[in-house]
Amino acid sequence: ARVQAVVATSPTYAATSPVLADARLRGKVRVIPLGIDEASVAAPDSRILARLGLAAGEPFALFVGVLRYYKGLTTLLEAARGLRGRVVIAGEGPEGARLRAQARALGLENVVFAGRVSDAEKAALLRACRAVVLPSQVRSEAFGMVLVEGALCGKPLVSCEIGTGTTYVNVAGETGLVVPPEDAAALRSALARLLADEDLAQQLGAAARRRYEALFSGGALGAAYAALYAEMAAGR
């Protein structure tokens, strides 16, 4: 209540947060998203593709992140059943053993667990994939930086509507596809559509890249924070 301004990372989160709805903050909330300076992205190490058994040009859906309870990965594994195409899960975390056990129980031969990857390996996977998927199902996923990474690389995005920044990064029908949380059938349909339709994937990916440049790039964020600091300094 004492500050001049509070920065929320998306208008969606600002509108649905009970904390930011406090009357004492009225007029103080500004929206400046999270983002990535493209110059900071590592050069890709494409050797990981061969290590994971991915053929050159093979379309696959990519998840990157810590394997936590709120990432919706149990639903992603359910969605992979019957999916024509592979799903690569890059990362480790507390849910790793349980997810691998689930994949074995389901007999999923089209799911590849990449384990922990380096920044260079992540860059290679992001550039090689057909689509980036983030199936997080609860508000613990406040933003979803991997969606920004996918947009930077010009990839279509698949995420769930959970009332947070994920739907600010990924605009349904514009930069990718948005499905209900914990709906394996809807998630499977979205992934199948992008894996089968390269033209659609490229169209959505190009729009995702334009949105990255306008909102989530280093230049865009630098300008937004410079304007905020100037406003705050003028008001002192």
Buried (B, 14 or more C-beta within 10 A) or exposed (E): EEEEBBBBBBEBBBEBBEEBEEEEBEEBBBBBBBBBEBEEBEEBBBEBBEEBEBEEEBBBBBBBBEBBBBBBBBBBBBBBEEBEBBBBBBBBBEBBEEBBEBBEEEEBEBBBBBEEBEEBBBBBBBBBBBBBBBBBBBBEBBBBBBBBBBBBBBBBBBBBBBBBBBBBBBBEEBBBBBBEBBBBEBBBBBBBBBBEBEEBBBBBBBBBBBBBBEBBBEEBBEEBEEEBEEEEEEEE
